[in-house]
Every structure is written in C-alpha cells, then in structure tokens.
Amino acid sequence: MTLWKSEHGSTYGPALHKLEPHLNPSFVVIAAAASSVLLVWLVPSPLALPALGLVSFTAAVVVASFASYSGADRHADGITLWDIAGAFALIWVAAGMLSEPEHIAQLLGHVMMAQ
C-alpha cells in the first residue's frame, strides 16, 4: 500500500513514465484536409459520399490496427488513436447511411473496372 501511494501520489509527481505513441494533431488535420481535397478533385460529385465512406472505413481499419499493434491505452486522457479510429468509423457509418444504393453500386463498378 505504501509503495502504491509513493509511486502514484501527487506529492512527488508521476513516478512511472510510459512510452506511448503520440499523435500530432496538426498531422491529422493536414492528412484529413489533403485526402478531402483529393476526394473532391478525383471523384464525381454523386460518388463523393460513397467514396468518403470507403476511404473512412479504410482509415479506421489502419488507425485501429496501428493502435492495437502499438498497445495504445483506450482509457488515456485526451484524444487517443482509438478515438480517431472511432471517428473514422462514425464517418463511415454516416456516409453509408446518407448514400444512395445506386451510387454505391456505381462506385463499386468503377472500382472493379479499375482493377
């Protein structure tokens, strides 16, 4: 009990330092802005919402995989990698709900033709 109090007490400051991956917020904003500009520039307007859903799903999978691999704490203070993956997943669900089925089929047709 005494050891716990001395290590985690506020009197002596934090005794244990964990090395956690830090994500620079400016990098996240720049990456999101660049991908949004590319999406608007490269995709026709009726297909923008399904393409946004596809891109955000891919981003959610990549960020969640990185968070799992790096051992990021889900309950840490502030915004973590898990929060960012959840935001991408929320964008994916919202874009999927707002998309028309014909546009999704048309986007998948374009993707299959590109291969």
MDAnalysis code that builds the backbone (N, CA, C; Angstrom):
import MDAnalysis as mda
import numpy as np

u = mda.Universe.empty(345, n_residues=115, atom_resindex=np.repeat(np.arange(115), 3), trajectory=True)
u.add_TopologyAttr("name", ["N", "CA", "C"] * 115)
u.add_TopologyAttr("resid", np.arange(1, 116))
u.add_TopologyAttr("resname", ["MET", "THR", "LEU", "TRP", "LYS", "SER", "GLU", "HIS", "GLY", "SER", "THR", "TYR", "GLY", "PRO", "ALA", "LEU", "HIS", "LYS", "LEU", "GLU", "PRO", "HIS", "LEU", "ASN", "PRO", "SER", "PHE", "VAL", "VAL", "ILE", "ALA", "ALA", "ALA", "ALA", "SER", "SER", "VAL", "LEU", "LEU", "VAL", "TRP", "LEU", "VAL", "PRO", "SER", "PRO", "LEU", "ALA", "LEU", "PRO", "ALA", "LEU", "GLY", "LEU", "VAL", "SER", "PHE", "THR", "ALA", "ALA", "VAL", "VAL", "VAL", "ALA", "SER", "PHE", "ALA", "SER", "TYR", "SER", "GLY", "ALA", "ASP", "ARG", "HIS", "ALA", "ASP", "GLY", "ILE", "THR", "LEU", "TRP", "ASP", "ILE", "ALA", "GLY", "ALA", "PHE", "ALA", "LEU", "ILE", "TRP", "VAL", "ALA", "ALA", "GLY", "MET", "LEU", "SER", "GLU", "PRO", "GLU", "HIS", "ILE", "ALA", "GLN", "LEU", "LEU", "GLY", "HIS", "VAL", "MET", "MET", "ALA", "GLN"])
u.atoms.positions = np.array([
    [0.822, -1.184, 0.000],
    [0.000, 0.000, 0.000],
    [0.869, 1.251, 0.000],
    [1.919, 1.247, 0.797],
    [2.796, 2.404, 0.854],
    [3.501, 2.607, -0.477],
    [3.929, 1.508, -1.088],
    [4.572, 1.595, -2.386],
    [3.617, 2.191, -3.417],
    [2.370, 1.773, -3.404],
    [1.374, 2.311, -4.330],
    [1.197, 3.810, -4.140],
    [1.120, 4.243, -2.886],
    [0.926, 5.662, -2.608],
    [2.146, 6.480, -3.028],
    [3.330, 5.939, -2.820],
    [4.521, 6.712, -3.177],
    [4.710, 6.785, -4.686],
    [4.340, 5.730, -5.395],
    [4.500, 5.747, -6.850],
    [3.430, 6.572, -7.553],
    [2.226, 6.555, -7.018],
    [1.121, 7.210, -7.697],
    [0.597, 8.427, -6.945],
    [1.302, 8.869, -5.967],
    [0.847, 10.026, -5.208],
    [1.137, 11.324, -5.927],
    [0.371, 12.348, -5.612],
    [0.560, 13.637, -6.267],
    [1.667, 14.456, -5.601],
    [2.156, 14.008, -4.466],
    [3.181, 14.751, -3.749],
    [4.503, 14.764, -4.514],
    [4.862, 13.627, -5.070],
    [6.155, 13.504, -5.728],
    [6.068, 13.580, -7.247],
    [4.898, 13.808, -7.776],
    [4.727, 13.843, -9.227],
    [4.624, 12.432, -9.770],
    [4.445, 12.300, -11.033],
    [4.313, 10.959, -11.605],
    [5.637, 10.210, -11.537],
    [5.586, 9.014, -10.954],
    [6.802, 8.231, -10.789],
    [7.032, 7.295, -11.972],
    [5.963, 6.838, -12.585],
    [6.095, 5.922, -13.707],
    [5.853, 6.674, -15.006],
    [6.746, 6.477, -15.950],
    [6.603, 7.132, -17.244],
    [6.400, 6.048, -18.289],
    [5.285, 6.103, -18.957],
    [5.017, 5.142, -20.015],
    [5.360, 5.783, -21.349],
    [5.940, 4.990, -22.206],
    [6.207, 5.454, -23.555],
    [5.000, 5.103, -24.405],
    [4.208, 6.080, -24.741],
    [3.018, 5.873, -25.539],
    [3.188, 6.591, -26.864],
    [2.572, 6.065, -27.895],
    [2.666, 6.774, -29.170],
    [1.869, 8.071, -29.109],
    [2.503, 9.140, -29.515],
    [1.841, 10.439, -29.532],
    [1.502, 10.795, -30.972],
    [0.333, 11.305, -31.150],
    [-0.124, 11.678, -32.474],
    [-0.209, 13.186, -32.548],
    [0.469, 13.751, -33.490],
    [0.484, 15.191, -33.643],
    [-0.840, 15.640, -34.263],
    [-1.610, 16.484, -33.577],
    [-2.912, 16.897, -34.114],
    [-2.805, 17.640, -35.448],
    [-1.745, 18.393, -35.652],
    [-1.605, 19.104, -36.921],
    [-1.414, 18.118, -38.074],
    [-0.739, 17.009, -37.824],
    [-0.577, 15.986, -38.854],
    [-1.925, 15.383, -39.228],
    [-2.766, 15.136, -38.245],
    [-4.091, 14.570, -38.507],
    [-4.938, 15.536, -39.332],
    [-4.904, 16.807, -38.999],
    [-5.685, 17.810, -39.730],
    [-5.178, 17.940, -41.160],
    [-3.871, 17.959, -41.352],
    [-3.302, 18.076, -42.694],
    [-3.631, 16.849, -43.526],
    [-3.537, 15.661, -42.939],
    [-3.862, 14.433, -43.667],
    [-5.334, 14.388, -44.048],
    [-6.215, 14.804, -43.143],
    [-7.651, 14.822, -43.440],
    [-7.977, 15.838, -44.525],
    [-7.354, 17.007, -44.462],
    [-7.610, 18.036, -45.471],
    [-7.094, 17.596, -46.845],
    [-5.918, 16.997, -46.875],
    [-5.359, 16.551, -48.155],
    [-6.206, 15.438, -48.766],
    [-6.655, 14.501, -47.964],
    [-7.486, 13.423, -48.504],
    [-8.849, 13.941, -48.940],
    [-9.382, 14.938, -48.251],
    [-10.663, 15.532, -48.662],
    [-10.534, 16.255, -49.992],
    [-9.452, 16.998, -50.166],
    [-9.231, 17.708, -51.430],
    [-9.059, 16.709, -52.574],
    [-8.310, 15.650, -52.354],
    [-8.145, 14.627, -53.386],
    [-9.462, 13.941, -53.711],
    [-10.263, 13.691, -52.688],
    [-11.550, 13.034, -52.896],
    [-12.472, 13.899, -53.749],
    [-12.547, 15.173, -53.436],
    [-13.412, 16.086, -54.194],
    [-12.886, 16.277, -55.614],
    [-11.580, 16.301, -55.774],
    [-10.968, 16.561, -57.067],
    [-11.063, 15.352, -58.008],
    [-10.894, 14.148, -57.471],
    [-10.813, 12.955, -58.306],
    [-12.137, 12.227, -58.527],
    [-13.113, 12.417, -57.657],
    [-14.347, 11.638, -57.701],
    [-15.504, 12.531, -58.153],
    [-16.347, 12.049, -59.054],
    [-17.530, 12.832, -59.442],
    [-18.445, 13.065, -58.239],
    [-19.175, 14.157, -58.265],
    [-19.962, 14.556, -57.090],
    [-20.999, 13.530, -56.636],
    [-21.703, 12.777, -57.517],
    [-22.644, 11.790, -56.972],
    [-21.958, 10.635, -56.235],
    [-20.696, 10.406, -56.552],
    [-19.971, 9.298, -55.930],
    [-19.111, 9.741, -54.747],
    [-19.163, 11.018, -54.399],
    [-18.288, 11.525, -53.332],
    [-18.638, 10.927, -51.977],
    [-19.915, 10.810, -51.661],
    [-20.304, 10.280, -50.355],
    [-19.960, 8.794, -50.192],
    [-20.259, 7.935, -51.189],
    [-19.805, 6.545, -51.044],
    [-18.284, 6.417, -51.010],
    [-17.585, 7.256, -51.764],
    [-16.119, 7.215, -51.738],
    [-15.592, 7.663, -50.385],
    [-16.244, 8.669, -49.782],
    [-15.859, 9.095, -48.440],
    [-16.040, 7.958, -47.440],
    [-17.130, 7.220, -47.578],
    [-17.349, 6.067, -46.704],
    [-16.277, 5.007, -46.870],
    [-15.906, 4.732, -48.110],
    [-14.869, 3.734, -48.374],
    [-13.516, 4.169, -47.824],
    [-13.180, 5.438, -48.020],
    [-11.905, 5.964, -47.521],
    [-11.891, 5.989, -45.989],
    [-12.996, 6.388, -45.384],
    [-13.019, 6.461, -43.919],
    [-13.002, 5.069, -43.295],
    [-13.615, 4.081, -43.948],
    [-13.529, 2.709, -43.449],
    [-12.091, 2.211, -43.491],
    [-11.413, 2.483, -44.591],
    [-10.013, 2.076, -44.718],
    [-9.151, 2.779, -43.669],
    [-9.393, 4.063, -43.460],
    [-8.627, 4.801, -42.454],
    [-8.907, 4.270, -41.052],
    [-10.158, 3.916, -40.766],
    [-10.494, 3.372, -39.445],
    [-9.774, 2.052, -39.199],
    [-9.718, 1.214, -40.220],
    [-9.026, -0.073, -40.079],
    [-7.529, 0.135, -39.865],
    [-6.931, 1.039, -40.616],
    [-5.489, 1.290, -40.490],
    [-5.154, 1.878, -39.119],
    [-5.907, 2.874, -38.677],
    [-5.626, 3.514, -37.384],
    [-5.885, 2.546, -36.240],
    [-6.961, 1.760, -36.311],
    [-7.237, 0.790, -35.246],
    [-6.180, -0.312, -35.209],
    [-5.703, -0.732, -36.371],
    [-4.628, -1.739, -36.402],
    [-3.353, -1.188, -35.782],
    [-3.020, 0.056, -36.117],
    [-1.836, 0.679, -35.536],
    [-1.990, 0.855, -34.024],
    [-3.180, 1.249, -33.585],
    [-3.418, 1.418, -32.150],
    [-3.311, 0.087, -31.414],
    [-3.829, -0.954, -32.016],
    [-3.744, -2.270, -31.389],
    [-2.304, -2.771, -31.364],
    [-1.589, -2.583, -32.463],
    [-0.202, -3.038, -32.548],
    [0.702, -2.281, -31.584],
    [0.471, -0.985, -31.440],
    [1.338, -0.186, -30.573],
    [0.947, -0.268, -29.106],
    [-0.204, -0.857, -28.809],
    [-0.622, -1.002, -27.417],
    [-1.130, 0.294, -26.811],
    [-1.777, 1.128, -27.609],
    [-2.289, 2.409, -27.117],
    [-3.370, 2.170, -26.066],
    [-3.348, 2.980, -25.026],
    [-4.301, 2.841, -23.928],
    [-5.648, 3.423, -24.342],
    [-6.698, 2.627, -24.191],
    [-8.039, 3.082, -24.562],
    [-8.597, 4.100, -23.579],
    [-8.120, 4.070, -22.352],
    [-8.677, 4.913, -21.302],
    [-7.764, 6.072, -20.932],
    [-6.827, 6.417, -21.792],
    [-5.909, 7.520, -21.517],
    [-6.636, 8.852, -21.634],
    [-6.085, 9.852, -20.979],
    [-6.650, 11.191, -21.076],
    [-6.375, 11.767, -22.458],
    [-7.264, 12.610, -22.915],
    [-7.086, 13.260, -24.206],
    [-7.548, 12.365, -25.343],
    [-7.181, 12.769, -26.544],
    [-7.574, 12.032, -27.744],
    [-6.518, 10.983, -28.046],
    [-6.953, 9.739, -28.168],
    [-6.036, 8.637, -28.457],
    [-6.267, 8.138, -29.877],
    [-5.442, 7.190, -30.275],
    [-5.613, 6.578, -31.589],
    [-6.959, 5.870, -31.696],
    [-7.417, 5.312, -30.596],
    [-8.711, 4.635, -30.594],
    [-9.844, 5.626, -30.847],
    [-9.736, 6.830, -30.322],
    [-10.752, 7.849, -30.565],
    [-10.785, 8.247, -32.038],
    [-9.615, 8.359, -32.641],
    [-9.541, 8.727, -34.051],
    [-10.108, 7.611, -34.926],
    [-9.799, 6.352, -34.584],
    [-10.373, 5.229, -35.326],
    [-11.892, 5.214, -35.191],
    [-12.392, 5.529, -34.010],
    [-13.834, 5.598, -33.811],
    [-14.476, 6.716, -34.601],
    [-13.792, 7.844, -34.717],
    [-14.315, 8.962, -35.516],
    [-14.389, 8.579, -36.992],
    [-13.356, 7.900, -37.494],
    [-13.393, 7.438, -38.882],
    [-14.519, 6.420, -39.090],
    [-14.730, 5.543, -38.124],
    [-15.821, 4.567, -38.238],
    [-17.183, 5.259, -38.219],
    [-17.317, 6.302, -37.421],
    [-18.565, 7.055, -37.381],
    [-18.823, 7.757, -38.721],
    [-17.779, 8.311, -39.314],
    [-17.912, 8.938, -40.636],
    [-18.314, 7.892, -41.670],
    [-17.737, 6.695, -41.563],
    [-18.070, 5.613, -42.483],
    [-19.548, 5.239, -42.393],
    [-20.053, 5.096, -41.183],
    [-21.454, 4.727, -40.996],
    [-22.376, 5.841, -41.493],
    [-22.047, 7.088, -41.162],
    [-22.883, 8.205, -41.591],
    [-22.889, 8.342, -43.113],
    [-21.734, 8.196, -43.749],
    [-21.669, 8.290, -45.211],
    [-22.433, 7.135, -45.858],
    [-22.367, 5.972, -45.265],
    [-23.119, 4.834, -45.798],
    [-24.619, 5.013, -45.666],
    [-25.055, 5.617, -44.564],
    [-26.487, 5.837, -44.367],
    [-27.027, 6.909, -45.299],
    [-26.226, 7.905, -45.611],
    [-26.684, 9.004, -46.450],
    [-26.519, 8.743, -47.945],
    [-25.788, 7.700, -48.306],
    [-25.548, 7.397, -49.714],
    [-26.763, 6.689, -50.324],
    [-26.926, 6.903, -51.595],
    [-27.965, 6.201, -52.351],
    [-27.408, 4.851, -52.806],
    [-28.239, 3.804, -52.812],
    [-27.746, 2.480, -53.230],
    [-27.220, 2.461, -54.668],
    [-27.841, 3.242, -55.550],
    [-27.380, 3.275, -56.942],
    [-25.969, 3.845, -57.041],
    [-25.676, 4.842, -56.217],
    [-24.348, 5.454, -56.254],
    [-23.288, 4.502, -55.712],
    [-23.651, 3.721, -54.707],
    [-22.699, 2.741, -54.161],
    [-22.397, 1.678, -55.204],
    [-23.438, 1.192, -55.901],
    [-23.222, 0.203, -56.958],
    [-22.381, 0.785, -58.080],
    [-22.621, 2.049, -58.419],
    [-21.839, 2.703, -59.463],
    [-20.376, 2.856, -59.035],
    [-20.134, 3.215, -57.762],
    [-18.761, 3.341, -57.269],
    [-18.051, 1.996, -57.288],
    [-18.735, 0.950, -56.834],
    [-18.112, -0.378, -56.852],
    [-17.844, -0.844, -58.278],
    [-18.689, -0.463, -59.215],
    [-18.440, -0.772, -60.613],
    [-17.192, -0.083, -61.127],
    [-16.997, 1.188, -60.734],
    [-15.780, 1.916, -61.128],
    [-14.533, 1.291, -60.497],
    [-14.659, 0.867, -59.245],
    [-13.504, 0.258, -58.569],
    [-13.135, -1.059, -59.212],
    [-14.131, -1.866, -59.570],
    [-13.851, -3.162, -60.208],
    [-13.292, -2.987, -61.623],
    [-13.727, -1.957, -62.324],
    [-13.223, -1.698, -63.666],
    [-11.773, -1.235, -63.619],
    [-11.386, -0.542, -62.551],
    [-10.008, -0.040, -62.420],
    [-9.021, -1.179, -62.224],
    [-9.485, -2.280, -61.696],
    [-8.580, -3.413, -61.457],
    [-8.423, -4.153, -62.738],
])
